Each structure stands twice: as structure tokens, then as C-alpha cells.
Amino acid sequence: MKQEEINNINNTQTNADDNRTGEYSEGNDRLTFMNNEENLMTNLEKHGYNEQFKVQKNKLVSLTTNKTYESKDVKAVNFYRFEGISDPDDMSILYAIETCDGAMGTLTDAYGRYSDEDTGEFMKQVEIEKKLHGMSAEK
């Protein structure tokens, strides 16, 4: 996705889409789409992040195509951390991923003591280039 397309997405979103623009009835309404992992995944899918990935044997694997990627062939363009409402140990992290061949999707892992060691080690090797400014909590 080109930066111009990302900027256009940021400028055309409505309150009905993700609660980032328009009138807010409560102080934290602006971040509603960030508080729920399922809503965020739906929002990312609207922007073309449709693949789902897992890490296996130190490679990123597409669950759709079974294609594998080395860490050098992958960029994390954003990531989001979630904490369970009733259990602070119920934490997860969601990565928005782009690959060298244009595949775009998400990778989810537990966060903290329940994280997958292989996924954590793989992601330490991946370049993180936050570029989806419209997909963050920033103004």
C-alpha cells in the first residue's frame, strides 16, 4: 500500500467505520476500535491485511497459501498489544505484516509469560516500520 493510499484512508474514514472521527459520547470513544482485537483485525482486513500467518521452524508461514518467508523478507508495519479485561495475564500482540512479494496480513501471539518463544525470536529479527498512522491511537 502506497503512502498516498494510506493518507486517503485516514482522510475518508467515518465514525461508523472505526470511531476515530465524528462526535464522541464518552472520553475514550476515540480509541474504541483499538480496545478489541477482533474489531482491529476487521479494520486491518478493510485495508488489505487479509492473510493470517504463523511462525514455524523460524519462518513465517501463510495459513492460506503455505508460502514461507525468512525474517529478512518480512516487515511489521504496526503492532498492537491487548490486555484481558478480567485477567491481566491474558495479553496478546497483533502484528500487521507485509512481505517481500506483497502479501499483507496479521500475526498474533500471546504477550508476556505465555508468548510463543519461536514467534518472539522470529519477530526480534523482523524490521518494524510503523507506517499505518491511521491505524494507531495517535492523532
N, C-alpha and C positions, 0 to 999 in steps of 0.2 A: 504494500500500500504506500503510495507516494505521500509526502508531507502535505501537499496541496489537498489531497483527498481527505486526509486526517483533519486538516483545518476546516474543510467543508462540513465534515461530520460534526465537528464541535459547534459550528455556527447554525446547523439546521436541526439540532435535537430539540425536542419539546418536553414539557413536563410529563406528558403521557408516556414518552419513551423511557425516561430513566430518572425523572425527578431532579435534574440538575438545573433546569431553567424554570421560570414562571413564579407563581406565588407559593409560599410555603406556610402551612398552618402551624408547624412546630419548628423549633430552633434547629433540630437535626434532620429535617426532611431532606435537605440538600444532599445528604450522604446516604439516603435510603438504599440506593442501588448497590452501595459498597458493603452494606451490612449483611447481605445474604449471598452466599456463594452461588446458589442456583440462579438468582437474578443476574449476577455479574456474568456468569457463563452464558446466559441468554443474550446479554448485552454484547459480549465479545463475539458470539456467533453472528449477530447482526452485522458486525464489522468484518466478517470473513474468517474468523478463528473457529473453523468447523472440525478440524482434525482433533482426535484425542491421542495423547502419547503416553508411553510408559518407558521407564528405564530398565533395560535388561542387558546383563553382561557388558556394562559400561558403554552402552549405545542407546540412543533414543529410538524408540520403535513406534511407528504409526499403528494404531489399533485398527485403522481402516484398510491400509494397503500393505502392512507388514514391512514397509521400507524402513531401513535402519540408517541412522545418522551418527557420525562422530561428533564430539563436542565442538570441534572447530567449524562444523557445518551448521551450527545452531546459534540463534540469538534469542535471548529472553528480552522482549521489548517492554514488558512490565510484569510486576508480580504483586500479589495481594495476600495479606495474612488475615485469617479469620480465627476468632476465639469462640468456643462454645458458650452459649448463654448460661447454661446451668453448671457447666464443668470447665474451668479454665484450662484443664489438661486436654480438652477436646479442641485442639488447634490444627489448622491446616494452612497450606500455602498453595496458591494457584498462580502458575506462570503462564503468560501469553507468549507463545513460541512462534518464531519464524525460522524456516530452514533455507538452505542454500538453493533449493530448487523451487522455492515459492510456496511450499506447504505452510499453512498457518493453523495453529490450534492451541490446545491447552495441555498442561501437565499439572497434576495435583499430587500433593504429598502431605502427609501428616507433618506437623511442625513441633519441634521440641523433642521430648524424650521418646515419642512414638514415631519419629520420622524414619523413613527408609534410608538406610546407610548408603545403598547404591545410588539412589536418586540424589541424595545430598552430595556425594562425591562427584557425580557427573555434573551437577549444576555448579559446583565450585570451578569447573573448567570452562563453563559456558560464558560467553561475553554477555553482559547485561547492558542494554542500551535502551533506557526508558525513553520511548518516543510517542507513546499514546497519551499525550497530555490531556485529552478529553476523557480518558478512561481513568483518571485519577481523582483524588479528593481535592486537588489544587484548584484554585480559581483561575 
